[in-house]
Amino acid sequence: MLKWFKILFSIGILAGLAMTAAVYGVLSLSLPALDGRGYSGTLDAPSQLSRDQLGHAIIRAQSRADAAYVMGYAHGQDRYFQMDLLRRNAAGELSELFGEAALSLDKAMRFHQFRQRSEKIIAAMNEQERQLLESYADGVNEGRAQSGMPSFEYLLLGADARPWQPADSLLVIFSMYLDLQAATYKRDKTLIHIAELFGQDMVDFILQPSSYQAALDGSKITAAEVNIPDLAFDRKEVAYRQIAPSLLYGSNNWAVMGSLTSTGAAMVSDDMHLGLDVPSIWYRVQLNYDTKSGEDVQVTGVSLPGVPAVVVGSNDHIAWGFTNGYLDTADWVELTHSDPISKVPQTILLPNAQSHNYELMMSQFGPVKSFNGKQYALQWVAHQPYAVNLNLLQFETAKSVDQALSIASNVGIPVQNLMVVDGQGNAAWQPTGALPSRVFPNDLAVAPARAEAELWRVNEQNRPRVVNPENGKLWTANSRVMSAMDHRRFGDGGYALGARAQQIRDRLFAQQQFAEADFNALQLDNEARFLMPWHTLLTATLERAQAQDHAQALSHLKAWQGCACSDSIGYTLVKYFRASVIDLVFAQLEHSLQKEKETLSHLTRYLEPALWQLIEKQPESWRSGYDSWQALLEDAHNQSKQNLTQKHGSNMIDWQWGKVNALTVQHPFSKQMPVLSRFLDMPTAPGFGDSYMPAVQKRSFGASQRFIAQPGHLHKAVMTVAGGQSGHPLSPYYRSGFTAYAQGQLTPLLPGGVVHTIELLPASHGQP
């Protein structure tokens, strides 16, 4: 028997090895070539695609159109499936890959009609822009086809890769609108529900101004203390539920003028906060090409696969970065019975030649959604013809801050805080991207007569800006940075609370000279300034408690270190306590909203002022059925411990923040098939940051890259990206760079020595 067991065991091992070898062999067939020669009828002149030890793409071409082709070739080789998901998501075409499971998501995306909008924008482009997108699309398709075998994602799905089209590049930009601005109209929709259920007093209570303000001009938005509305609470009816905050897609950036650096050049820092996935959203690239006037251009930074542009980077004359602007770019219009509504047929393709048909309602103001027993049309800047264009490419040849600012107002991207510096020591901030000219931003629905429909169709040119401030320092972090007066004009589209911006501002004010290392230290700043009052409240609550022994928790609170440090248990206790207080105090609102298929999640970033007003005033109607506020706060702590126990076990040593908030960057497929995790995911790393501090980091969310640069001194510049260049798990570039990112190390902006090169030649040069 033992002999047969050994034989069967050996056969099993050999079968497993054979299967592994077979899978490896199939996957290796789709690996792109990194060296060699290719020919294309699209190219006008010989070009090169080189890669360094990190896979950084180095492109050399004799025109911008040829550079776009080579950039597309690199993207097509390394990131095609990621690009496919981005375009399909924006267009509402995922069901063709994933079947009926994606239908509800596709319907939500079809609401915006981005496929049709993209094709209209392409048709209206000038010949030069359209040719550039066509060259890029040809490069994408030829780069993908070069491997000769579909990537493993298509093999698993049993699907074919559809060719890339010029309009698809615009869909990728629209996908960023969905990430960066969908929270704006979801926020307003929640407020409309709250006004309907609880009245205007509740809206005012939730939206009252915070003490966390860090405008560049120092202006404050103040208001008389808002009255606390009465709130009826039925403990038998209202069940406790966690109110998960929606992710704040945002970023940090800041700059100092040349008077505050040793070189005399201004310096900029930028880290964009997005979902962290495999592969990383960004792709490192350096473009080297000639302009029609004979100028040599070199620009280095990160690109968004699917788009032939450097999104953030430097041409050694200027350096620029973005943070999400969160200006008010969307309004709901409450339609009347006399407002005409048309029906637009929609067909969503499914696998196996099947389809799903339905109708979309449209009005003169935009697509129509029904809620609250009424019909509302969405006016959103993303629906306007100026929402997307290729003007960002003009940054590549700008020589100064002034030139960059002259370009900025007409760049077709989601509205961003542009931070730009130059080698002469100048620094500036200005909102860039699509911004409607409508005059009166609104938190609640507007009547058709007040919809300002004509002004929505015009991109705003008159924008606030700050150039070379007297103190030499600029900062943004998704909260209001424009003046209080300008804020009345441009509104609030979901601003961050302001604690992060305030901490960045204070760090900048504490120094008068800066180098790249100083900026990197600020990017990684995880001091828990925002949670300090909550630490004091939790400590006092447990010290007053009579019924339970909280000695262990108090010990950890005493040693909490005041930071989101990996080994801090006290930080975890404070973080979870605050979340549970929100869950309990606002349970009635969440319960009422859930009945309407709505949630308070879109407004959690606003709750801090109202929450502390409640804690200080302790109104009886808001204590969620508890006998006292002390009892509520004690139970919030107990509830937070239960939540931690359910997720991480009962041993408090496992509640260290680095474990609870471990950086876990996954491939979309491994999230559905955990068996693939060891092959597809990045290594798990201890958590090192959180919300409301410069070092923003959740388990799969945070700084997607870290960039620091002084134009004219790029040999010292930094670009660290949260993942490797390639989306192919067998590529040497699949995980390259991730360890440096997770450990907060500095990776150079400029590429290193060339390791691989592909020559790309015009077909006229004689393809064999």
C-alpha angles and dihedrals in degrees: 000000000000090000092053091046090054091048093049091045090052091048089051091051092048091047090051091049091048092050091048090050091049093050090046090050093051092046092047090058089067095050109120120238114253097191135038139059134297137183131214136179088214097065121089096192140013113287138179137221111197131173132203129211091287093047091253105169113235112192126194120185140149096233139025091247091054089046088054090053092051091045089053090048091055093046091047092051097046110024113021099126091048089052090048091055092049095052093042092048093053093044096044093243104124093108090073086067104030104028128221092340087077097045097099091049092047091051091051090052095043086060086078098047093218095160091059092043091052093052091050091051091050091051091052096048123108118255095257094054093044091050091052092053091046091051090049092049091050089051092050093051095045093045091051093046093049093081091057093216130077116250119260093260092064091044091054092046094044088229137130124240110245115221119260117254129196091249089057090069089059090048088058089056089048088053087063090053088057092050097042106033110024087090089065097064092035088055091052092046091055091049090051089055092047091051090051094047103035108013136243092297090067092049090051091047093054096043098047113136119268129227087233099092127142109170115170091241093045093244119154131211105220133178137176113268109284117233116247108243118228113253125200112216129191108190091194092055101039115073121201112252134167115252103214110208114234112244115264103228098205144111147217126246135161139162142198128206123246091260087073098050131070092236099052090237119116117246131217133195126197134174118171117211113219141135111297113227141152114291101032115248091239130069121202114232142163119201121204115181145136125249124221088258090058096255119147111230127196119177125171129191143083128317131199107238106243095039126078095222141097102238100190125011147079140279090198090255096066134009123201143183139177142223124188108269101211092201113154105273101156139058133180115225115209104222125216128216089260095058108101118237124193129198120232117198115232129196120193113194119226131191120281094035093293125134144192120224129199141139131258120209117228134185135183088266098049142281116342130233128182122223137135086032090292139093121247131186120213118228106193130165089230088068093060124096092239093056094096132031141132098254091115086077089070089072087071092073100033113122102192146022090257092056092048092051091051088057097041102078093060101045110122104222134103106294110276140179101250114209110189133172135177140207092257090067100259124139132185145175126207137151108255129185134053113336124170120235093224109131106213117055115201137205094195133041119292130215117250090251089060097042095103089213096172093052091051087065093060125077110230113245100177102081134161118251140173118211124184099344118210092249091049094232135111131178142171132179106169095283126101112297099159120087121281088248093053089046090064088058100044102032135202118298096177105310120194115253093258101239092112094049090047092053092049091048092050092049090051092048090053092066137051101190127048140189132177091270091057091053092048091052089054091049087057096043107134101169108145099226093144094054097047094095088049090051089053092048094049093047091050092046093054093043090054094046115112105179101059139039108241097173095123094049091046090051091054091045091054090053096041094120094217093259143087087256119165095239097044116115092171091061090055091051092052093045094051092042092058091049091051092049088055091048093052100039095047096037093113093053092047092047092052092045093049089058086061092046088252133118142205089229092100091059104042092106088064099050102084099088093044091045095055091044088057093046091050097042095035097202113198096227092060101050092094096239095307121136091237141359088251088060091049093051092046091051090048088059092047091048091050090052090051090052091050092047092052092051104034109016131258098282107100092210086073090057093076108135092237089061099037091048098032114163104251113177112183141183113243090243096053090055087064097033108035091185087075094054097096090052101041111027131084117249112276112250132192114268114256106174146023143188126308093033133082093255095069111188136151126169093278102004135072144080104002090193140357119222130182124169146161111198110238091027103063092141084080096042123118134217116169117176128198096238147002131297099245130066092204112100093214094052117107085228097057096098100012112136098013096104091054089050094049092049095047094244124155119252117191119251093218118072121253129229117324114260101170134023134186117195112215115196135182113262088241088070089077116270108210 
